[in-house]
């Protein structure tokens, strides 16, 4: 079974424990794919260059980065630095890690968004000049080739925002290379797309122990989510940055992931302890309707 580990980019996340734990898992023969964020690194780089980071709120209440052309250049540079640092960290732990962005090899592709719906001063608006996209396709053959060769892929945004055309005369369906441009995509949802495509377990590491019923009370950690009613309670409890993690959990499970765990990156052996029961575990049964459950059970027989 493959494990996809998403290492968050928040300032409070220390990746060292996760890297050592991933090294132990790889040494034990486990296949691991690492997906990273880098929001703090992007903001720090923007600020050093005298550019104010811009965040917008969607009509659904989700807050995200607005990525104009200038920000996109900085985003690509900062994410490359995060990827390189993680690859170096894993290699120092003895892992044959290989870094590639979502653009490399057309690993993560999807349609670019050039405008987003936002809420400003209480009014809904269309904000243009956006450079982002939602992942529609993951090149699992590329990841499986790397894993089969004993490599540990380390990937993350940007993705390739394609326009549905091939870069050569060969059509995409006949092996043509997708044309496109690098665009921002949410790292949690990138990890979800990868885990879903690989049928993997997704471990979302962050700076808290999981999802709390009361965000101000760590004693209210939601440990297991197995039914639609428990899923509804999880969605209701998620606030702020946790909203995207819950959204990513559903996308991963809908896409084929076996389970999703939200857990602390700062715990001892954070990946192993999460898989062994720590954090918030979300099972397929929580989001699948009866027909989907029956189809999957039949397919797995």
C-alpha positions as CSV (number, residue, x, y, z in Angstrom):
1,X,0.0,0.0,0.0
2,X,1.3,3.4,-0.9
3,X,1.2,6.3,1.5
4,X,0.9,9.9,0.3
5,X,2.3,12.3,2.9
6,X,1.4,16.0,2.6
7,X,3.8,18.2,4.5
8,X,2.3,21.6,5.2
9,X,4.0,24.8,4.6
10,X,2.8,26.7,7.7
11,X,5.4,28.4,9.8
12,X,4.6,26.2,12.8
13,X,5.2,23.0,10.9
14,X,8.7,21.4,11.5
15,X,9.3,18.9,8.7
16,X,12.4,17.2,10.3
17,X,10.4,14.6,12.2
18,X,8.3,13.7,9.2
19,X,11.4,13.3,7.0
20,X,13.1,11.0,9.5
21,X,9.8,9.0,9.8
22,X,9.4,8.8,6.0
23,X,13.0,7.5,5.8
24,X,12.2,4.7,8.3
25,X,9.1,3.7,6.3
26,X,11.0,3.7,3.1
27,X,13.8,1.6,4.7
28,X,11.1,-0.9,5.8
29,X,9.9,-1.2,2.2
30,X,6.9,1.1,2.1
31,X,6.2,3.2,-0.9
32,X,5.8,6.9,0.0
33,X,5.0,9.9,-2.2
34,X,5.6,13.3,-0.6
35,X,3.5,16.3,-1.5
36,X,4.4,19.7,-0.1
37,X,2.9,23.1,0.4
38,X,4.9,26.3,0.9
39,X,2.5,29.1,1.7
40,X,4.7,30.6,4.4
41,X,7.8,30.5,2.1
42,X,5.8,32.2,-0.7
43,X,4.6,35.0,1.6
44,X,8.1,35.5,3.1
45,X,9.6,35.8,-0.4
46,X,6.9,38.2,-1.5
47,X,7.5,40.4,1.5
48,X,11.3,40.4,0.9
49,X,10.6,41.6,-2.6
50,X,8.2,44.3,-1.4
51,X,5.1,42.7,-2.7
52,X,2.0,42.4,-0.4
53,X,0.5,38.9,-0.5
54,X,-3.2,39.0,-1.6
55,X,-5.8,36.7,-0.2
56,X,-9.4,36.6,-1.3
57,X,-12.6,35.0,0.1
58,X,-14.9,33.1,-2.2
59,X,-18.7,33.3,-2.0
60,X,-18.5,29.8,-0.2
61,X,-16.4,31.4,2.5
62,X,-13.1,29.8,1.6
63,X,-10.0,32.0,1.8
64,X,-7.2,31.5,-0.7
65,X,-4.3,33.2,-2.3
66,X,-4.9,35.4,-5.4
67,X,-2.1,34.7,-7.8
68,X,-1.5,37.4,-10.3
69,X,1.3,37.2,-12.9
70,X,3.9,38.8,-10.5
71,X,2.9,36.6,-7.6
72,X,3.1,33.5,-9.9
73,X,6.7,34.2,-10.7
74,X,7.5,34.4,-7.0
75,X,5.3,31.4,-6.2
76,X,7.2,29.2,-8.7
77,X,10.6,30.3,-7.3
78,X,9.6,29.7,-3.6
79,X,8.0,26.3,-4.3
80,X,11.1,25.2,-6.1
81,X,13.2,26.1,-3.0
82,X,10.8,24.2,-0.7
83,X,11.0,21.1,-3.0
84,X,14.8,21.2,-3.1
85,X,15.1,21.5,0.7
86,X,12.8,18.5,1.3
87,X,14.6,16.4,-1.3
88,X,18.0,17.3,0.3
89,X,16.5,16.6,3.8
90,X,15.3,13.1,2.7
91,X,18.6,12.3,0.9
92,X,20.4,13.2,4.1
93,X,18.3,10.6,5.8
94,X,19.4,8.0,3.2
95,X,16.3,8.2,1.0
96,X,16.7,8.2,-2.8
97,X,14.3,11.2,-3.1
98,X,13.6,12.8,-6.5
99,X,12.0,16.2,-6.7
100,X,9.6,17.3,-9.5
101,X,7.0,19.9,-9.6
102,X,3.4,19.2,-10.9
103,X,4.5,20.7,-14.2
104,X,7.5,18.3,-14.7
105,X,6.5,15.4,-17.0
106,X,2.9,16.8,-17.0
107,X,2.5,15.2,-13.6
108,X,-0.4,17.3,-12.4
109,X,-2.6,18.8,-15.2
110,X,-5.9,20.6,-15.3
111,X,-7.7,23.6,-16.7
112,X,-6.4,27.0,-15.8
113,X,-8.6,29.6,-14.1
114,X,-8.0,33.2,-15.2
115,X,-10.7,34.7,-13.1
116,X,-12.2,33.9,-9.7
117,X,-15.4,34.8,-7.9
118,X,-14.7,36.7,-4.7
119,X,-16.4,38.7,-2.0
120,X,-15.1,42.2,-1.3
121,X,-16.7,44.6,1.0
122,X,-19.7,42.3,1.2
123,X,-20.3,42.3,-2.5
124,X,-19.7,39.4,-5.0
125,X,-17.2,40.3,-7.8
126,X,-15.2,38.7,-10.6
127,X,-11.5,39.2,-10.1
128,X,-9.5,38.7,-13.2
129,X,-5.8,38.0,-13.8
130,X,-5.7,34.8,-11.7
131,X,-3.1,32.1,-12.4
132,X,-4.5,29.0,-10.7
133,X,-6.2,25.7,-11.7
134,X,-7.8,22.6,-10.4
135,X,-6.1,19.2,-11.1
136,X,-8.0,17.0,-13.5
137,X,-5.3,14.4,-14.2
138,X,-2.4,12.8,-12.4
139,X,0.3,10.9,-14.3
140,X,0.2,7.8,-12.1
141,X,2.4,5.9,-14.5
142,X,5.2,8.4,-13.9
143,X,4.9,8.1,-10.1
144,X,4.6,4.3,-10.2
145,X,7.8,4.1,-12.4
146,X,9.7,6.2,-9.9
147,X,8.4,4.1,-7.0
148,X,9.2,0.9,-8.8
149,X,12.8,2.1,-9.3
150,X,13.2,2.6,-5.6
151,X,12.8,6.4,-5.8
152,X,10.7,8.5,-3.4
153,X,8.9,11.3,-5.4
154,X,8.6,14.7,-3.8
155,X,6.2,16.9,-5.6
156,X,3.8,19.8,-5.2
157,X,2.5,23.0,-6.9
158,X,2.7,24.5,-9.5
159,X,0.6,22.3,-11.8
160,X,0.4,22.5,-15.6
161,X,-2.6,24.5,-16.6
162,X,-3.4,23.0,-20.0
163,X,-5.7,24.3,-22.6
164,X,-6.8,20.8,-23.8
165,X,-4.5,20.9,-26.8
166,X,-1.3,19.1,-27.7
167,X,2.0,20.9,-28.1
168,X,2.7,18.9,-31.3
169,X,0.7,17.5,-34.2
170,X,0.2,14.3,-32.2
171,X,-3.2,14.4,-30.4
172,X,-3.3,14.0,-26.7
173,X,-5.2,10.7,-27.0
174,X,-2.4,9.3,-29.2
175,X,0.4,10.3,-26.8
176,X,0.8,13.9,-27.6
177,X,2.4,16.3,-25.0
178,X,-0.1,18.6,-23.3
179,X,0.5,22.3,-23.9
180,X,0.1,24.6,-21.0
181,X,1.5,27.1,-18.4
182,X,2.5,26.8,-14.8
183,X,-0.3,27.8,-12.4
184,X,-0.9,27.7,-8.7
185,X,-3.0,25.0,-7.1
186,X,-3.8,24.2,-3.5
187,X,-1.3,21.7,-2.1
188,X,-3.8,19.9,0.1
189,X,-6.0,19.2,-3.0
190,X,-2.9,18.3,-5.0
191,X,-2.1,15.7,-2.4
192,X,-5.7,14.5,-2.5
193,X,-5.5,14.1,-6.3
194,X,-2.3,12.1,-6.0
195,X,-3.7,9.9,-3.3
196,X,-6.9,9.3,-5.1
197,X,-5.2,8.4,-8.3
198,X,-2.9,6.0,-6.6
199,X,-5.6,4.5,-4.3
200,X,-3.3,5.4,-1.4
201,X,-3.7,6.4,2.2
202,X,-3.4,10.1,2.5
203,X,-1.7,11.6,5.6
204,X,-2.2,15.4,5.8
205,X,0.4,16.7,8.3
206,X,-0.3,20.1,9.8
207,X,0.4,22.1,12.9
208,X,-2.5,20.7,15.0
209,X,-3.4,17.2,16.1
210,X,-6.4,16.9,13.8
211,X,-9.9,18.4,13.4
212,X,-11.4,19.6,16.7
213,X,-15.2,19.7,17.3
214,X,-14.4,23.0,19.1
215,X,-11.4,24.6,17.4
216,X,-10.5,26.3,20.7
217,X,-10.4,23.1,22.7
218,X,-7.8,20.4,21.8
219,X,-9.7,18.0,24.1
220,X,-12.5,17.8,21.4
221,X,-10.3,16.0,18.8
222,X,-12.5,14.1,16.3
223,X,-10.7,10.8,16.1
224,X,-12.8,8.8,13.6
225,X,-15.3,9.7,10.9
226,X,-17.0,6.6,9.4
227,X,-20.6,7.6,8.8
228,X,-22.4,10.4,6.8
229,X,-23.6,11.9,10.0
230,X,-20.1,12.0,11.4
231,X,-18.9,13.5,8.1
232,X,-21.5,16.2,8.4
233,X,-20.3,17.0,11.9
234,X,-16.7,17.1,10.6
235,X,-17.6,19.6,7.9
236,X,-19.5,21.7,10.4
237,X,-16.5,21.8,12.8
238,X,-13.9,22.7,10.2
239,X,-12.9,26.4,10.2
240,X,-10.2,28.5,8.5
241,X,-7.4,26.5,6.9
242,X,-9.0,23.2,8.1
243,X,-11.8,23.8,5.7
244,X,-9.6,23.0,2.7
245,X,-8.2,19.9,4.4
246,X,-11.7,18.6,4.9
247,X,-12.5,19.5,1.3
248,X,-9.3,17.7,0.2
249,X,-10.2,14.6,2.3
250,X,-13.5,14.3,0.4
251,X,-11.8,14.7,-3.0
252,X,-9.2,12.1,-2.1
253,X,-11.8,9.5,-0.9
254,X,-14.1,10.2,-3.9
255,X,-11.1,9.8,-6.2
256,X,-10.2,6.4,-4.8
257,X,-8.0,6.9,-1.7
258,X,-8.3,4.2,0.9
259,X,-8.4,6.6,3.9
260,X,-7.4,10.1,4.9
261,X,-5.7,11.1,8.2
262,X,-5.3,14.7,9.4
263,X,-2.5,14.7,12.0
264,X,0.2,16.8,13.6
265,X,3.6,17.1,11.8
266,X,5.2,17.9,15.1
267,X,4.4,14.6,16.8
268,X,7.0,11.9,17.4
269,X,7.2,9.8,14.2
270,X,4.3,11.8,12.8
271,X,3.4,9.5,9.8
272,X,3.7,6.3,11.7
273,X,1.7,7.5,14.7
274,X,-1.0,8.9,12.4
275,X,-1.4,5.6,10.5
276,X,-1.4,3.8,13.9
277,X,-4.4,5.7,15.1
278,X,-3.4,9.3,15.8
279,X,-5.1,12.4,14.5
280,X,-8.5,12.4,12.7
281,X,-9.2,9.3,10.5
282,X,-11.7,9.6,7.8
283,X,-13.0,6.5,6.1
284,X,-14.6,6.0,2.7
285,X,-17.9,5.0,4.2
286,X,-18.2,8.6,5.6
287,X,-18.5,10.1,2.1
288,X,-19.6,7.3,-0.2
289,X,-23.3,6.8,-0.9
290,X,-24.8,3.2,-0.8
291,X,-24.3,2.7,-4.6
292,X,-20.7,3.8,-4.5
293,X,-20.0,1.5,-1.5
294,X,-21.5,-1.5,-3.2
295,X,-19.6,-0.8,-6.4
296,X,-16.3,-0.6,-4.6
297,X,-16.9,-3.7,-2.5
298,X,-17.7,-5.6,-5.7
299,X,-14.6,-4.3,-7.4
300,X,-12.4,-5.2,-4.5
301,X,-13.7,-8.8,-4.3
